[in-house]
């Protein structure tokens, strides 16, 4: 594929608000996970909750349609690191019809529906009159809100393929840029804590009673997090200043092995990684760092480890940063692409907060601590329920 530049990016997670907060936390190996105290949830688990989301006020003209926790977190992200100003500059260059919106989420504003069910009419069971499905629960809500926030009138979509959602939007946007349908794209992901997610993963026996420990010999489940992560993608790699993060390749696959378990040998993951390398015109030996999907469940980490070993062997440096942020589900792909971009820009390999003793299977060059090191190319993995897999290859402009 023709490389696409990441002109500006931003992230909000339990590590903090903005890129600097994430840089500092990742270099220090600090985790933002805390015991779950979200809403009325009574579960023995850790979560990555973002402080202050409920205090965010949407603009008056958007509040009556779009107010929900997911869109409030989206707004926190859009207004961080000067991201919104840079998007408006792009709109000024290209026009409102030529900037697309491609976002990923898994549950959108479903919390609003959960809260609305508590207020049903005791006689009829009807949901309250102020409940807004379209602007909250609807998966398209976060893209619709972002589009309205910027006054955009061009192409917009939401991809909801569980934990690969906001990695796949990079691929979708890159295709539209290559076709000439758009000149720039707001891409990313937003997912927020809700009762359905927390109790749902707990019912599957996938949540851990401790802060998650990816690839640890004693790993026993995930820690769910929330995040908003946004990138402005633009064509024009020749005009990108040296050191600008670039999207070099994308790879997608669907192994459809099982609804909630990966193929035990990670075949779909292998296809996604090899496709991303082929798309970028690179070989496995060209990759300096891999940000693993690394959820900390026994089955997922084992399958991913086998897949990575099959493609890369045991020499490529890799880590999982979910021990820092938690598993941010539909936002994880974009958040971890930004982690890779920071590694490329700042010259470091992130460690794996929470992991103490690396499991024996399979052998990988798994990094426990962050280290200063030049990184020129990176690959990030995102794998979702139902076998929806995506890998992205990033580099820097020369």
For each residue, the residues with C-beta under 8 A, 3 or more apart:
1: 4 174 178 248 249 250 279 280
2: 178 235 237
3: 237 246 247 248 395 397
4: 1 173 174 177 233 234 235 237 246 247
5: 233 234 235 236 237 240 244 245 246 247 397
6: 9 231 232 233 244 245 246 247 341 394
7: 86 90 184 231 232 233 234 244
8: 81 82 83 86 87 231 232
9: 6 19 81 83 229 230 231 232 245 338 341
10: 18 19 77 78 80 81 83 229 230 338
11: 18 19 22 77 80 227 228 229 230 335 338
12: 16 17 18 50 73 76 77 80 227 228 229
13: 16 22 32 48 50 225 226 227 228 229 325 326 328 335
14: 32 33 34 47 48 49 50 225 226 227 325 326
15: 21 22 25 26 30 32 324 325
16: 12 13 20 21 22 24 25 32
17: 12 21 50 76 80
18: 10 11 12 21 22 80 81
19: 9 10 11 22 23 81 338 342
20: 16 23 24
21: 15 16 17 18 24 25
22: 11 13 15 16 18 19 25 26 338 339 342
23: 19 20 26 27 342 346
24: 16 20 21 27 28 30
25: 15 16 21 22 28 30 31 32 324
26: 15 22 23 29 30 321 324 339 342 348 350 351 370
27: 23 24 348 370
28: 24 25 370
29: 26 324 351 353 369 370
30: 15 24 25 26 324 353
31: 25 211 323 324 353 354
32: 13 14 15 16 25 48 225 324 325 326
33: 14 46 47 48 211 212 223 225 323 324 326 354
34: 14 37 46 47 48 49
35: 45 46 47
36: 41 43 44 45 46 47 198
37: 34 41 49
38: 41 47 49 193 198
39: 111 193 195
40: 195
41: 36 37 38 195 198 199
42:
43: 36 198 199 202 207
44: 36 209
45: 35 36 198 202 207 208 209 221 223 224
46: 33 34 35 36 208 209 210 211 212 223 326
47: 14 33 34 35 36 38 193 198 223 224 225 226 326
48: 13 14 32 33 34 223 224 225 226 227 325 326 328
49: 14 34 37 38 193 225 226
50: 12 13 14 17 53 73 76 192 226 227
51:
52: 55 56 76
53: 50 56 69 72 73 76 192 226
54: 69 72
55: 52
56: 52 53 72 73 75 76
57: 63
58: 62 63 66 67 71 72 75 145
59: 62 63 149
60: 63
61:
62: 58 59 65 66 67 145 148 149
63: 57 58 59 60 66 67
64: 67 132
65: 62 132 134 135 148
66: 58 62 63 71 132 135 136 141 144 145 148
67: 58 62 63 64 71 72 132 135 136
68: 71 72 108 109 111 112 132 135 136 137 141
69: 53 54 72 73 109 111 112 192 193 194
70: 73 74 105 107 108 109 111 136 141 142 190 191 192
71: 58 66 67 68 74 75 109 135 136 141 142 145 190
72: 53 54 56 58 67 68 69 75 76
73: 12 50 53 56 69 70 76 77 190 192 226 227 228
74: 70 71 77 78 142 145 146 190 228
75: 56 58 71 72 78 79 145 149
76: 12 17 50 52 53 56 72 73 79 80 228
77: 10 11 12 73 74 80 83 188 190 228 229 230
78: 10 74 75 83 84 87 146 149 228 230
79: 75 76 83 84
80: 10 11 12 17 18 76 77 83
81: 8 9 10 18 19
82: 8 85 86
83: 8 9 10 77 78 79 80 86 87 230 232
84: 78 79 87 88 149 150
85: 82 88 89
86: 7 8 82 83 89 90 232
87: 8 78 83 84 90 91 99 150 186 232
88: 84 85 91 92 150
89: 85 86 92 93
90: 7 86 87 93 94 99 183 184 232 234
91: 87 88 94 95 96 99 150 151 152
92: 88 89
93: 89 90 183 184
94: 90 91 98 99 182 183 184
95: 91 98 99
96: 91 99 150 151 152 153 154
97: 152 153 154
98: 94 95 154 182 183 184
99: 87 90 91 94 95 96 150 152 154 182 183 184 185 186
100: 152 154 155 156 173 176 181 182 184 185 186
101: 143 146 147 152 154 155 156 157 185 186
102: 143 156 157 159 169 170 172 173 176 185 186 187
103: 142 143 146 157 158 159 166 169 186 187 188 189 190
104: 158 159 160 161 164 165 166 167 168 169 188 189 190 330 331 333 334
105: 70 108 139 142 158 160 165 166 189 190 191 330 331
106: 160 162 163 165 191 197 329 330
107: 70 110 111 191 192 194 196 197 329 330
108: 68 70 105 136 137 138 139 140 141 142 158 160
109: 68 69 70 71 112 113 135 136 137 138 141 142 192
110: 107 113 114 136 137 194 196
111: 39 68 69 70 107 114 115 192 193 194 195
112: 68 69 109 115 116 131 132 136 137
113: 109 110 116 117 131 133 136 137
114: 110 111 117 118 194 195 196
115: 111 112 118 119
116: 112 113 119 120 127 128 131
117: 113 114 120 127
118: 114 115
119: 115 116 127 128
120: 116 117 125 126 127 128
121: 124 125 126 128
122:
123:
124: 121
125: 120 121
126: 120 121
127: 116 117 119 120 131
128: 116 119 120 121 131
129:
130:
131: 112 113 116 127 128 136
132: 64 65 66 67 68 112 135 136
133: 113 136 137 138
134: 65 138 141 144
135: 65 66 67 68 71 109 132 138 141 144 145
136: 66 67 68 70 71 108 109 110 112 113 131 132 133 141
137: 68 108 109 110 112 113 133 141
138: 108 109 133 134 135 141 144
139: 105 108 142 158 160
140: 108 143 144 156 157 158
141: 66 68 70 71 108 109 134 135 136 137 138 144 145
142: 70 71 74 103 105 108 109 139 145 146 158 190
143: 101 102 103 140 146 147 156 157 158
144: 66 134 135 138 140 141 147 148 156
145: 58 62 66 71 74 75 135 141 142 148 149
146: 74 78 101 103 142 143 149 150 152 156 186
147: 101 143 144 150 152 153 156
148: 62 65 66 144 145 151 152
149: 59 62 75 78 84 145 146
150: 84 87 88 91 96 99 146 147 186
151: 91 96 148
152: 91 96 97 99 100 101 146 147 148 156
153: 96 97 147
154: 96 97 98 99 100 101 182
155: 100 101 176 181 182
156: 100 101 102 140 143 144 146 147 152
157: 101 102 103 140 143 169 172
158: 103 104 105 108 139 140 142 143
159: 102 103 104 165 166 168 169 172
160: 104 105 106 108 139 165 330
161: 104 164 165 168 384 386 388
162: 106 165 329 330 384 385 386 388
163: 106 293 295 327 329 330 332 333 382 383 384 385
164: 104 161 167 168 252 333 382 383 384 388 389 390
165: 104 105 106 159 160 161 162 168 169 189 329 330 331 333 384
166: 103 104 105 159 169 170 187 188 189 229 330 331 332 333 334 335 382
167: 104 164 170 171 332 333 334 336 337 380 382 390 391 392
168: 104 159 161 164 165 171 172 252 333 382 388 390
169: 102 103 104 157 159 165 166 172 173 187 188 189 333 334
170: 102 166 167 173 174 187 231 233 247 250 333 334 337 392
171: 167 168 174 175 250 252 390 392
172: 102 157 159 168 169 175 176
173: 4 100 102 169 170 176 177 182 185 187 233
174: 1 4 170 171 177 178 233 247 250
175: 171 172 178 179
176: 100 102 155 172 173 179 181 182 185
177: 4 173 174 180 181 182 183 184 185 233 234 235
178: 1 2 174 175
179: 175 176
180: 177
181: 100 155 176 177
182: 94 98 99 100 154 155 173 176 177 185
183: 90 93 94 98 99 177 234 235
184: 7 90 93 94 98 99 100 177 232 233 234 235
185: 99 100 101 102 173 176 177 182 232 233 234
186: 87 99 100 101 102 103 146 150 230 231 232
187: 102 103 166 169 170 173 230 231 232 233 334
188: 77 103 104 166 169 228 229 230 231 331 334
189: 103 104 105 165 166 169 227 228 229 328 330 331 332 333 334 335
190: 70 71 73 74 77 103 104 105 142 227 228 229 330 331
191: 70 105 106 107 226 227 328 329 330 331 332
192: 50 53 69 70 73 107 109 111 226
193: 38 39 47 49 69 111 197 198 224 225 226
194: 69 107 110 111 114 197 198
195: 39 40 41 111 114 198 199
196: 107 110 114 199 200
197: 106 107 193 194 200 201 224 329
198: 36 38 41 43 45 47 193 194 195 201 202 207 224
199: 41 43 195 196 202 203
200: 196 197 203 204
201: 197 198 204 206 207 222 224
202: 43 45 198 199 205 206 207
203: 199 200
204: 200 201 260
205: 202 221
206: 201 202 221 222 297
207: 43 45 198 201 202 221 222 223 224
208: 45 46 211 212 213 219 220 221 222 223 296
209: 44 45 46 220 221
210: 46 213 220
211: 31 33 46 208 223 323 354
212: 33 46 208 219 221 222 223 295 296 322 323 326 327 354
213: 208 210 216 218 219 220 296 323 354 355 356
214: 219 292 294 295 296 301 320 322 323 352 354 355
215: 219 292 294 296 301 305 320 352 355 358 359 364 366
216: 213 219 296 354 355 356 357 358 359
217: 357 358 359 360
218: 213 356 357
219: 208 212 213 214 215 216 296 297 298 301 359
220: 208 209 210 213 296 297 298
221: 45 205 206 207 208 209 212 296 297
222: 201 206 207 208 212 295 296 297 322 326 327
223: 33 45 46 47 48 207 208 211 212 296 322 323 326 327
224: 45 47 48 193 197 198 201 207 326 327 328 329
225: 13 14 32 33 47 48 49 193 322 325 326 327 328 329
226: 13 14 47 48 49 50 53 73 191 192 193 326 328 331
227: 11 12 13 14 48 50 73 189 190 191 325 328 331 332 335
228: 11 12 13 73 74 76 77 78 188 189 190 331
229: 9 10 11 12 13 77 166 188 189 190 331 334 335 337 338
230: 9 10 11 77 78 83 186 187 188 334
231: 6 7 8 9 170 186 187 188 334 337 338 341
232: 6 7 8 9 83 86 87 90 184 185 186 187
233: 4 5 6 7 170 173 174 177 184 185 187 247
234: 4 5 7 90 177 183 184 185
235: 2 4 5 177 183 184
236: 5 239 240
237: 2 3 4 5 240 246 397
238:
239: 236
240: 5 236 237 244 246 397
241: 244 397
242: 396 397 398
243: 345 396 397
244: 5 6 7 240 241 396 397
245: 5 6 9 340 341 344 345 394 395 396
246: 3 4 5 6 237 240 394 395 396 397
247: 3 4 5 6 170 174 233 250 392 393 394
248: 1 3 279 280 281 282 377 393 394 395
249: 1 276 277 278 279 280 281 282 392 393
250: 1 170 171 174 247 275 276 279 390 391 392 393
251: 271 272 273 274 275 276 277 278 279 390 391 392 393
252: 164 168 171 272 275 389 390
253: 268 269 271 272 275 387 389
254: 268 386 387 388 389
255: 262 263 267 268 269 271 387 389
256: 268 386 387
257: 261 262 263 267 268 387
258: 261 262 263 387
259: 385 386
260: 204 385 386
261: 257 258 299
262: 255 257 258 266 268 269 299 300 303 304 383 387
263: 255 257 258 266 267 268 269 303 387
264: 299 302 303 306
265: 303 306 307 310
266: 262 263 269 270 303 304 305 306 307 308 310
267: 255 257 263 270 271 307
268: 253 254 255 256 257 262 263 271 272 383 387 389
269: 253 255 262 263 266 272 273 293 303 304 307 308 381 383 389 391
270: 266 267 273 274 307 310 311
271: 251 253 255 267 268 274 275 389
272: 251 252 253 268 269 275 276 381 383 389 390 391
273: 251 269 270 276 277 307 308 311 312 379 381 391
274: 251 270 271 277 278 311
275: 250 251 252 253 271 272 278 279 391
276: 249 250 251 272 273 279 280 379 391 392 393
277: 249 251 273 274 280 282 283 284 286 287 311 379 393
278: 249 251 274 275 281
279: 1 248 249 250 251 275 276 393
280: 1 248 249 276 277 377 393 395
281: 248 249 278
282: 248 249 277 286 287 377 393
283: 277 286
284: 277 287 311 312 313 316
285:
286: 277 282 283 377
287: 277 282 284 290 312 316 377 378 379 393
288: 316 317 349 373 374 375 376 377 378
289: 316 317 318 319 340 343 349 375 377 378 379
290: 287 308 312 316 317 318 319 378 379 380 381
291: 318 319 320 321 336 339 340 343 350 378 379 380 381
292: 214 215 301 304 308 318 319 320 381
293: 163 269 300 304 320 332 381 382 383
294: 214 215 300 301 304 319 320 321 322 352
295: 163 212 214 222 300 301 320 322 327
296: 208 212 213 214 215 216 219 220 221 222 223 300 301 320 322 323 354
297: 206 219 220 221 222 300 301
298: 219 220 301 302
299: 261 262 264 302 303
300: 262 293 294 295 296 297 303 304 383
301: 214 215 219 292 294 295 296 297 298 304 305 320 359
302: 264 298 299 305 306 359 361 362
303: 262 263 264 265 266 269 299 300 306 307
304: 262 266 269 292 293 294 300 301 307 308 381 383
305: 215 266 301 302 308 309 359 361 362 364
306: 264 265 266 302 303 309 310 362
307: 265 266 267 269 270 273 303 304 310 311
308: 266 269 273 290 292 304 305 311 312 316 318 364 381
309: 305 306 312 313 314 362 363 364
310: 265 266 270 306 307
311: 270 273 274 277 284 307 308
312: 273 284 287 290 308 309 315 316
313: 284 309 316
314: 309 362 363 364 365
315: 312 365
316: 284 287 288 289 290 308 312 313 365
317: 288 289 290 349 365 367 373
318: 289 290 291 292 308 364 365 366 367
319: 289 290 291 292 294 349 350 351 352 366 367 368
320: 214 215 291 292 293 294 295 296 301 323 352 355
321: 26 291 294 324 325 336 339 350 352 353
322: 212 214 222 223 225 294 295 296 325 326 327 332
323: 31 33 211 212 213 214 223 296 320 352 353 354 355
324: 15 25 26 29 30 31 32 33 321 353 354
325: 13 14 15 32 48 225 227 321 322 328 335
326: 13 14 32 33 46 47 48 212 222 223 224 225 226 322
327: 163 212 222 223 224 225 295 322 332
328: 13 48 189 191 224 225 226 227 325 331 332 335
329: 106 107 162 163 165 191 197 224 225 332
330: 104 105 106 107 160 162 163 165 166 189 190 191 333
331: 104 105 165 166 188 189 190 191 226 227 228 229 328 334 335
332: 163 166 167 189 191 227 293 322 327 328 329 335 336 382
333: 104 163 164 165 166 167 168 169 170 189 330 336 337 380 382 390 392
334: 104 166 167 169 170 187 188 189 229 230 231 331 337 338
335: 11 13 166 189 227 229 325 328 331 332 338 339
336: 167 291 321 332 333 339 340 380 382
337: 167 170 229 231 333 334 340 341 380 392 394
338: 9 10 11 19 22 229 231 334 335 341 342
339: 22 26 291 321 335 336 342 343 350 380
340: 245 289 291 336 337 343 344 378 379 380 392 394
341: 6 9 231 245 337 338 344 345 394
342: 19 22 23 26 338 339 345 346 348
343: 289 291 339 340 346 347 348 349 350 375 378
344: 245 340 341 375 376 377 378 394 395 396
345: 243 245 341 342 396
346: 23 342 343
347: 343 372 373 374 375
348: 26 27 342 343 370 371 372 373 375
349: 288 289 317 319 343 367 370 371 373 375
350: 26 291 319 321 339 343 367 370
351: 26 29 319 367 368 369 370 371
352: 214 215 294 319 320 321 323 355 366 367 368
353: 29 30 31 321 323 324
354: 31 33 211 212 213 214 216 296 323 324
355: 213 214 215 216 320 323 352 358 366 368
356: 213 216 218 368
357: 216 217 218
358: 215 216 217 355 364 366 368
359: 215 216 217 219 301 302 305
360: 217 363
361: 302 305
362: 302 305 306 309 314
363: 309 314 360
364: 215 305 308 309 314 318 358
365: 314 315 316 317 318
366: 215 318 319 352 355 358
367: 317 318 319 349 350 351 352 370 371
368: 319 351 352 355 356 358
369: 29 351
370: 26 27 28 29 348 349 350 351 367
371: 348 349 351 367
372: 347 348
373: 288 317 347 348 349
374: 288 347
375: 288 289 343 344 347 348 349 378
376: 288 344 395 396
377: 248 280 282 286 287 288 289 344 393 394 395
378: 287 288 289 290 291 340 343 344 375 393 394 395
379: 273 276 277 287 289 290 291 340 391 392 393 394
380: 167 290 291 333 336 337 339 340 391 392 394
381: 269 272 273 290 291 292 293 304 308 389 390 391
382: 163 164 166 167 168 293 332 333 336 389 390 391 392
383: 163 164 262 268 269 272 293 300 304 387 388 389 390
384: 161 162 163 164 165 387 388 389
385: 162 163 259 260 388
386: 161 162 254 256 259 260
387: 253 254 255 256 257 258 262 263 268 383 384
388: 161 162 164 168 254 383 384 385
389: 164 252 253 254 255 268 269 271 272 381 382 383 384
390: 164 167 168 171 250 251 252 272 333 381 382 383
391: 167 250 251 269 272 273 275 276 379 380 381 382
392: 167 170 171 247 249 250 251 276 333 337 340 379 380 382
393: 247 248 249 250 251 276 277 279 280 282 287 377 378 379
394: 6 245 246 247 248 337 340 341 344 377 378 379 380
395: 3 245 246 248 280 344 376 377 378
396: 242 243 244 245 246 344 345 376
397: 3 5 237 240 241 242 243 244 246
398: 242
